Amino acid sequence: MFSDPTATVIETRDGVLLGAKIAKDGQWRFPETDSVPDKFKECIIAFEDQQFYRHPGFNPVAMGKALIDNINSGKIVRGGSTLTQQVIRLARKGQQRTYFEKGIELILATRLELSTTKENILKLYTSYAPFGGNVVGIDIAAWRYFGVSAHQLSWAESATLAVLPNAPALIYPGKRQQRLLEKRNRLLQTLLREETIDSLTYELSISESLPQKPYALPQYAPHVLDRLAIQHTGERLKTTIDLGLQQQVNRIVTRHYQIQKQNEVHNMAVLVLNVKTREVLSYIGNSPTDAEHQKDVDIIKAPRSTGSTLKPLLYAAMMDKGELLPEQLVSDVPTVIAGYAPENFNETYSGAVPANRALARSLNIPAVRLLQQYGLQRFRDEINVFQIQDITYNANHYGLSLILGGAEGNLWDLCKTYAGFAGTLNHYQQTSSAYYTKEFTAPILLAKNSVDFGKKTAQKPVFGAGSIWLTFEALKKANRPQGDEAWEFYDSSRQIAWKTGTSFGNRDAWAIGASADYVVGVWIGNADGEGRPELTGLNAAAPVLFDVFSLVPNAPWFPAPYDDLVETTVCRKSGYIAGMHCPTKQQYIPIAGTKTRPCPYHQLVHLEATKAYRVNSSCESVANIVHQPWFVLPPLQAHYYKNKNATYTPLPPYRSDCTSERQGSIAFIFPKKNSSMYLPKGFDGKVNEVIFKIAHTHPDTRVFWYLDTKFIGTTVQFHEMAILPKPGMHTITVVDEKGNELKRTIEIK
């Protein structure tokens, strides 16, 4: 009957208005109302059509009186139309008010009365009646003139709106106030006379003021509105947004935006998901910035460098395949792989670090080395299951930088992935060790939808619950932002698996956290891609993350999925499966982890009675030799490891009278393998020497240095050599007094 375009309206599940987008024809016209407020119904019937429930679509008495008045006046001054006839007139778009048109309206009104109910006719009138300006329908009129929903209107407010359709062009809020007041009060007197309201209500109602100017509509979730309007233009939509939480998160974003814009960082996005239902509870697509800084851009669906947010996927994958254990030492030393030289964020090295600590500290070099070990193509193929839509290129396009932000993702997909991990653990517990085939399903924004987790299965969809739980255990121990460092000592502290990320050039700051009930994702940066100093996941995004988590109920931590874990004996120092010479402890690991190799770092060494020197049968009686397990790292790892681990003790040297076997005890610190370099210049313009450096298991051993075939010097204790090679390819050779030799090829430019 009505084909007018309508506004796109979003509401909470309970029908509270979140925002609206004006109709295509520039009118504020909401979709047809689902119910007419009782007060407005009483007012409009009393004012327009008191016989509404008694007539068949037209009122002969009213029409007769109107005819007499019109004849006496010599022109049309009164219509005598019923509400049903007015619905017909509204639908026919303002036909001329002639007696012929009245006849057509009468016929059509009668048909309408026969084809539908009185309540539906009231809904049509209430939805399409003009209320002045570009305001059409009671739902939008209540918001525009009184700033509340139609069902919250008082008697005075309902009466004010009831008299507006009668002459919307002449009586407009803010203008002709006296005329509007008289009409409203006459209607209230009618309601009092008919005992619809009592005298007290009447007195209170006539004392209420009239609206002066239109109110702005609520805009609690403008980017949700924009997102849904693409496919649902002109519809009234109930969303999953929690209004209270949305308002609180908006305040948090506003507060942190005021801080970040001091650093010329202008954009921010926050997404909150319910893990168990995958409903979107809060959706803040951008900060309250200005048009110059692209406030209308929905950052939640914008592709941005992922930073370190994919690292947990790699750690879970390797543990799931039995190629990594939770506390297994991984290498953290200067690294060059096919010309790619990753660096840790703090530009330091640990030598060797437990895998779970490397993940918690978000170390880049261990992640890159593990990705190379696992297989770049293999990992790229596996992450397709998470449907991160912006990761579209093949493995060779990204290279090993894939794990450090070389790919792009969006906050929506990354939160979906973390929610899938959390959901896997929840379902594994709830179903007695089963999985669901569609665990990584898309979040839900519309209240009418429900998530489809697929079928229950014994087959893990991607990673097992054991490897995910161990990954979350590592992420739970990440260093928290300033002020929350001692969280573990408080009983009320929230246990959250969370990961930060910072893209190259400080362009993107990420923080994504998961509990058993909620996932919170935060992105901060500039929409135009400009990087800023101090913009990091830990400094900028993590404080927002924990502020948002403080708004939602605390959830108990995920129970250990024992059916997907096995308790085994591991080396206390290296985290590997314990070898015969290791100090041991019991630890839960993924079932596939039992096939990993035993600890390679513990060896049995032979010492003299004082344990100050190593000996062998060439210099000591076998009866006097003391046999002791010793933790020994490769030279380059040991060089950095001992600087951060005071308990690390290098192997004792052989006693001078012993014949020792040659050992691979030298490693280059600088230059890196297959590297190219420019010789540095001083302020005077002269070319300076470059410093080459090695690590030796026994620093006091003499080392002989050669450039190509030319001997250039000897070092003891501090093995550094200043060299001034000519441009071109060169080979640096080092040989220690035990005969151990190492070469490195470099290019000087």
Buried (B, 14 or more C-beta within 10 A) or exposed (E): BEEBBBBBBBBBBEEBBBBBBBBEEEBBBBBBBEEBBEBBBBBBBBBBBBEBEEBEBBBEEBBEEBBEEBEEEEEBEBBBBBBBBBBBBBBEEEEEEEEEBBEBBBEBBBEBBEEBEEEBBBBBBBBBBBBBBBBBBBBBBBBBBBBBBBBEBBBBBBBBBBBBBBBBEEBBBBEBBEEBBEBBBEBBBBBBEEEBBEEEBBEBBBEBEBBEEBEEBBEBBBBBBBBBBEEBBBBBBBBBBBBEBBEBBBEBBEEBBEEBBEBEBBBBBBBBBBBBBBBBBBBBBBBEBEEEBBBEBBBBBBBBBBBBBBBBBBBBBBBBBBBBBBBBBBBBBBBEBEEBBBBBBEEEBBBBBBBBBBBBBBBBBBBBBBBBEBBBEEBBEBBEBBBBEBBEEEBEEBBBBBBBBBBBBBBBBBBBBBBBBBBBBBBBBEEEBBBBEEBBBBBBBBBEEEBEBEEEEEEBBBBBBBBBBBBBBBBBBBEBBEEBEEBEEEEEEBBBBBBBBBBEEBBBBBBBBBBBBBBBBBBBBBBEEBBBEEBBBBBBBBBBBBBBBEBBEBBEBBEBBEBBBBEBEBBBBBBBBBBEBBEBEEBBBBBBBEEBEBBBBBBEBBBBEEEEBBBBEEBBEEEEBEEBBBBBBBBBBBBBBBEBBEEBEBBBBBBEEBEBEEBEBBBBBBBBEEBEBEBEEEEEEEEEEBEBBBBBBBBEBBBBBBBEEEEBEEBEEEBEBEBEBEEEEBEBBBBBEBEBBBEBEBBBE
